[in-house]
Amino acid sequence: MKKLSLILSLLFLSIGLLGCQKSGDEEELDKEISKSTEKITDKPTIIGEIVQIEGKRFLVENKTEKLPDGRPDAIWFSTDEIESLKVGLTVSVWTTKIEESYPAQAVAEKIGINE
């Protein structure tokens, strides 16, 4: 009886796991959706001051806009163009994808240094 229960449990578990897999059509649709949204817009993702630089990434903090909880809007950007940046610069940064965390994280697609 124990063997039958074990076999049935494994069978139902296997069926459940197979039902959770994405089909090829769903994966293709996900790729198409992500490609269509990966376009740089005219409006920058954030305009703010570089407050910290670590390795090949920099932290931009919007000094005028706050999040609903009162914290400043801030994003860590990674880039290969780090040599031209320094703490205290005001920049406009564009990106296509943002990993939500605090501060958020993204790859800088375009960087504009503001005067």
Contacts in CASP RR format, 6 or more apart in sequence:
PFRMAT RR
TARGET T0000
AUTHOR 0000-0000-0000
METHOD contacts of the structure
MODEL  1
MKKLSLILSLLFLSIGLLGCQKSGDEEELDKEISKSTEKITDKPTIIGEI
VQIEGKRFLVENKTEKLPDGRPDAIWFSTDEIESLKVGLTVSVWTTKIEE
SYPAQAVAEKIGINE
22 30 0 8 1.000
37 96 0 8 1.000
38 96 0 8 1.000
38 97 0 8 1.000
39 96 0 8 1.000
40 94 0 8 1.000
40 95 0 8 1.000
40 96 0 8 1.000
40 109 0 8 1.000
40 110 0 8 1.000
41 94 0 8 1.000
44 92 0 8 1.000
44 93 0 8 1.000
44 94 0 8 1.000
44 110 0 8 1.000
44 112 0 8 1.000
45 75 0 8 1.000
45 93 0 8 1.000
45 94 0 8 1.000
45 95 0 8 1.000
45 98 0 8 1.000
45 106 0 8 1.000
46 60 0 8 1.000
46 62 0 8 1.000
46 73 0 8 1.000
46 75 0 8 1.000
46 92 0 8 1.000
46 93 0 8 1.000
47 62 0 8 1.000
47 90 0 8 1.000
47 91 0 8 1.000
47 92 0 8 1.000
47 93 0 8 1.000
47 114 0 8 1.000
48 60 0 8 1.000
48 61 0 8 1.000
48 62 0 8 1.000
48 63 0 8 1.000
48 90 0 8 1.000
48 91 0 8 1.000
48 92 0 8 1.000
49 60 0 8 1.000
49 61 0 8 1.000
49 63 0 8 1.000
49 88 0 8 1.000
49 89 0 8 1.000
49 90 0 8 1.000
49 91 0 8 1.000
50 58 0 8 1.000
50 59 0 8 1.000
50 60 0 8 1.000
50 85 0 8 1.000
50 86 0 8 1.000
50 87 0 8 1.000
50 88 0 8 1.000
50 89 0 8 1.000
50 90 0 8 1.000
50 91 0 8 1.000
51 59 0 8 1.000
51 60 0 8 1.000
51 61 0 8 1.000
51 74 0 8 1.000
51 87 0 8 1.000
51 88 0 8 1.000
52 58 0 8 1.000
52 59 0 8 1.000
52 87 0 8 1.000
53 59 0 8 1.000
53 82 0 8 1.000
53 85 0 8 1.000
53 86 0 8 1.000
53 87 0 8 1.000
55 82 0 8 1.000
56 78 0 8 1.000
56 79 0 8 1.000
56 80 0 8 1.000
56 82 0 8 1.000
57 76 0 8 1.000
57 77 0 8 1.000
57 78 0 8 1.000
57 79 0 8 1.000
57 82 0 8 1.000
58 76 0 8 1.000
58 77 0 8 1.000
58 79 0 8 1.000
58 82 0 8 1.000
58 85 0 8 1.000
59 74 0 8 1.000
59 75 0 8 1.000
59 76 0 8 1.000
59 77 0 8 1.000
59 103 0 8 1.000
60 74 0 8 1.000
60 75 0 8 1.000
60 77 0 8 1.000
60 91 0 8 1.000
60 93 0 8 1.000
61 72 0 8 1.000
61 73 0 8 1.000
61 74 0 8 1.000
61 103 0 8 1.000
62 72 0 8 1.000
62 73 0 8 1.000
62 74 0 8 1.000
63 72 0 8 1.000
65 72 0 8 1.000
65 73 0 8 1.000
66 72 0 8 1.000
66 73 0 8 1.000
67 73 0 8 1.000
71 102 0 8 1.000
74 102 0 8 1.000
74 103 0 8 1.000
74 104 0 8 1.000
75 93 0 8 1.000
75 95 0 8 1.000
75 98 0 8 1.000
75 103 0 8 1.000
75 104 0 8 1.000
75 105 0 8 1.000
75 106 0 8 1.000
76 103 0 8 1.000
76 104 0 8 1.000
76 105 0 8 1.000
76 106 0 8 1.000
77 93 0 8 1.000
77 95 0 8 1.000
77 105 0 8 1.000
77 106 0 8 1.000
77 107 0 8 1.000
77 108 0 8 1.000
77 111 0 8 1.000
78 105 0 8 1.000
78 106 0 8 1.000
78 107 0 8 1.000
78 108 0 8 1.000
79 85 0 8 1.000
79 107 0 8 1.000
79 108 0 8 1.000
79 111 0 8 1.000
81 108 0 8 1.000
81 111 0 8 1.000
84 113 0 8 1.000
85 91 0 8 1.000
85 111 0 8 1.000
85 113 0 8 1.000
89 113 0 8 1.000
89 114 0 8 1.000
90 113 0 8 1.000
90 114 0 8 1.000
90 115 0 8 1.000
91 111 0 8 1.000
91 112 0 8 1.000
91 113 0 8 1.000
91 114 0 8 1.000
92 111 0 8 1.000
92 112 0 8 1.000
92 114 0 8 1.000
93 108 0 8 1.000
93 110 0 8 1.000
93 111 0 8 1.000
93 112 0 8 1.000
94 108 0 8 1.000
94 109 0 8 1.000
94 110 0 8 1.000
94 111 0 8 1.000
95 106 0 8 1.000
95 107 0 8 1.000
95 108 0 8 1.000
95 109 0 8 1.000
96 109 0 8 1.000
97 106 0 8 1.000
97 107 0 8 1.000
98 104 0 8 1.000
98 105 0 8 1.000
98 106 0 8 1.000
99 105 0 8 1.000
99 106 0 8 1.000
END
